[in-house]
Amino acid sequence: MSVIFLVLPLALAIVALAVAAFVWAARRGQYDDLETPAIRAVQDD
């Protein structure tokens, strides 16, 4: 039972870091345009 007192806060901290990383990336515009880079690879310029 004492292991849960160590694992639960550690898991919550990891989840909080993942959410913070996602919010940071979304605010910086990482997910704005997902189609253009894929199309650019097949276009012949």
OpenMM code with the backbone's topology and positions (N, CA, C; nanometers):
from openmm import Vec3, app, unit

residues = "MET SER VAL ILE PHE LEU VAL LEU PRO LEU ALA LEU ALA ILE VAL ALA LEU ALA VAL ALA ALA PHE VAL TRP ALA ALA ARG ARG GLY GLN TYR ASP ASP LEU GLU THR PRO ALA ILE ARG ALA VAL GLN ASP ASP".split()
positions = [
    Vec3(0.0822, -0.1194, 0.0000),
    Vec3(0.0000, 0.0000, 0.0000),
    Vec3(0.0867, 0.1261, 0.0000),
    Vec3(0.2046, 0.1190, 0.0587),
    Vec3(0.2886, 0.2377, 0.0650),
    Vec3(0.3475, 0.2737, -0.0708),
    Vec3(0.3508, 0.1775, -0.1628),
    Vec3(0.4033, 0.2049, -0.2964),
    Vec3(0.3125, 0.3025, -0.3699),
    Vec3(0.1830, 0.2947, -0.3456),
    Vec3(0.0890, 0.3837, -0.4142),
    Vec3(0.1137, 0.5298, -0.3783),
    Vec3(0.1654, 0.5553, -0.2599),
    Vec3(0.1952, 0.6926, -0.2197),
    Vec3(0.3159, 0.7481, -0.2949),
    Vec3(0.3957, 0.6616, -0.3521),
    Vec3(0.5081, 0.7039, -0.4335),
    Vec3(0.4709, 0.7077, -0.5817),
    Vec3(0.3990, 0.6073, -0.6279),
    Vec3(0.3683, 0.5950, -0.7699),
    Vec3(0.2617, 0.6954, -0.8145),
    Vec3(0.1612, 0.7172, -0.7364),
    Vec3(0.0526, 0.8065, -0.7751),
    Vec3(0.1000, 0.9511, -0.7962),
    Vec3(0.1740, 1.0108, -0.7056),
    Vec3(0.2231, 1.1468, -0.7337),
    Vec3(0.3195, 1.1509, -0.8521),
    Vec3(0.4001, 1.0475, -0.8693),
    Vec3(0.4902, 1.0421, -0.9831),
    Vec3(0.4124, 1.0349, -1.1140),
    Vec3(0.3083, 0.9553, -1.1186),
    Vec3(0.2251, 0.9456, -1.2388),
    Vec3(0.1533, 1.0776, -1.2664),
    Vec3(0.1044, 1.1415, -1.1645),
    Vec3(0.0372, 1.2706, -1.1827),
    Vec3(0.1350, 1.3775, -1.2313),
    Vec3(0.2575, 1.3723, -1.1850),
    Vec3(0.3583, 1.4684, -1.2306),
    Vec3(0.3915, 1.4453, -1.3777),
    Vec3(0.4010, 1.3207, -1.4197),
    Vec3(0.4295, 1.2897, -1.5599),
    Vec3(0.3144, 1.3350, -1.6488),
    Vec3(0.1926, 1.3127, -1.6063),
    Vec3(0.0755, 1.3568, -1.6826),
    Vec3(0.0722, 1.5096, -1.6907),
    Vec3(0.1034, 1.5756, -1.5801),
    Vec3(0.1051, 1.7222, -1.5813),
    Vec3(0.2117, 1.7744, -1.6774),
    Vec3(0.3271, 1.7109, -1.6827),
    Vec3(0.4311, 1.7502, -1.7777),
    Vec3(0.3866, 1.7288, -1.9222),
    Vec3(0.3188, 1.6187, -1.9485),
    Vec3(0.2712, 1.5919, -2.0841),
    Vec3(0.1661, 1.6942, -2.1263),
    Vec3(0.0750, 1.7273, -2.0387),
    Vec3(-0.0273, 1.8275, -2.0694),
    Vec3(0.0370, 1.9640, -2.0903),
    Vec3(0.1328, 1.9981, -2.0075),
    Vec3(0.2013, 2.1263, -2.0227),
    Vec3(0.2767, 2.1323, -2.1554),
    Vec3(0.3394, 2.0230, -2.1956),
    Vec3(0.4111, 2.0202, -2.3234),
    Vec3(0.3145, 2.0348, -2.4398),
    Vec3(0.1988, 1.9717, -2.4311),
    Vec3(0.0993, 1.9837, -2.5365),
    Vec3(0.0463, 2.1261, -2.5460),
    Vec3(0.0140, 2.1859, -2.4330),
    Vec3(-0.0376, 2.3235, -2.4327),
    Vec3(0.0673, 2.4187, -2.4870),
    Vec3(0.1939, 2.3997, -2.4483),
    Vec3(0.3019, 2.4844, -2.4986),
    Vec3(0.3144, 2.4724, -2.6503),
    Vec3(0.3097, 2.3484, -2.7023),
    Vec3(0.3226, 2.3278, -2.8462),
    Vec3(0.2026, 2.3853, -2.9212),
    Vec3(0.0841, 2.3712, -2.8655),
    Vec3(-0.0351, 2.4241, -2.9313),
    Vec3(-0.0328, 2.5766, -2.9356),
    Vec3(0.0134, 2.6391, -2.8308),
    Vec3(0.0202, 2.7861, -2.8292),
    Vec3(0.1290, 2.8393, -2.9206),
    Vec3(0.2339, 2.7621, -2.9434),
    Vec3(0.3432, 2.8055, -3.0302),
    Vec3(0.3136, 2.7790, -3.1774),
    Vec3(0.1975, 2.7170, -3.2083),
    Vec3(0.1571, 2.6986, -3.3465),
    Vec3(0.2077, 2.5713, -3.4114),
    Vec3(0.2463, 2.4727, -3.3336),
    Vec3(0.2983, 2.3492, -3.3899),
    Vec3(0.1917, 2.2691, -3.4642),
    Vec3(0.0656, 2.2881, -3.4306),
    Vec3(-0.0421, 2.2093, -3.4899),
    Vec3(-0.1289, 2.2922, -3.5840),
    Vec3(-0.0821, 2.4071, -3.6278),
    Vec3(-0.1640, 2.4943, -3.7110),
    Vec3(-0.1894, 2.4370, -3.8504),
    Vec3(-0.0859, 2.3913, -3.9178),
    Vec3(-0.1003, 2.3444, -4.0553),
    Vec3(-0.0379, 2.2062, -4.0683),
    Vec3(-0.1214, 2.1043, -4.0691),
    Vec3(-0.0715, 1.9673, -4.0757),
    Vec3(-0.0681, 1.9118, -4.2173),
    Vec3(-0.1329, 1.9779, -4.3138),
    Vec3(-0.1424, 1.9222, -4.4486),
    Vec3(-0.0346, 1.9753, -4.5432),
    Vec3(0.0028, 2.0992, -4.5334),
    Vec3(0.0958, 2.1579, -4.6291),
    Vec3(0.2321, 2.0887, -4.6319),
    Vec3(0.2951, 2.0563, -4.5197),
    Vec3(0.4252, 1.9896, -4.5287),
    Vec3(0.4180, 1.8550, -4.6003),
    Vec3(0.3107, 1.7815, -4.5858),
    Vec3(0.2976, 1.6532, -4.6537),
    Vec3(0.2774, 1.6722, -4.8037),
    Vec3(0.2028, 1.7733, -4.8420),
    Vec3(0.1803, 1.8011, -4.9851),
    Vec3(0.3074, 1.8549, -5.0481),
    Vec3(0.3826, 1.9339, -4.9743),
    Vec3(0.5048, 1.9935, -5.0263),
    Vec3(0.6067, 1.8874, -5.0661),
    Vec3(0.6043, 1.7722, -5.0019),
    Vec3(0.7001, 1.6661, -5.0316),
    Vec3(0.6757, 1.6041, -5.1674),
    Vec3(0.5515, 1.6016, -5.2165),
    Vec3(0.5218, 1.5388, -5.3444),
    Vec3(0.5112, 1.6376, -5.4589),
    Vec3(0.5100, 1.7658, -5.4305),
    Vec3(0.5035, 1.8654, -5.5372),
    Vec3(0.6392, 1.8760, -5.6061),
    Vec3(0.6337, 1.8905, -5.7368),
    Vec3(0.7553, 1.9003, -5.8146),
    Vec3(0.7834, 2.0476, -5.8436),
    Vec3(0.8797, 2.1030, -5.7733),
    Vec3(0.9142, 2.2442, -5.7940),
    Vec3(1.0398, 2.2582, -5.8759),
] * unit.nanometer
topology = app.Topology()
chain = topology.addChain("A")
for resn in residues:
    res = topology.addResidue(resn, chain)
    for name in ("N", "CA", "C"):
        topology.addAtom(name, app.Element.getBySymbol(name[0]), res)
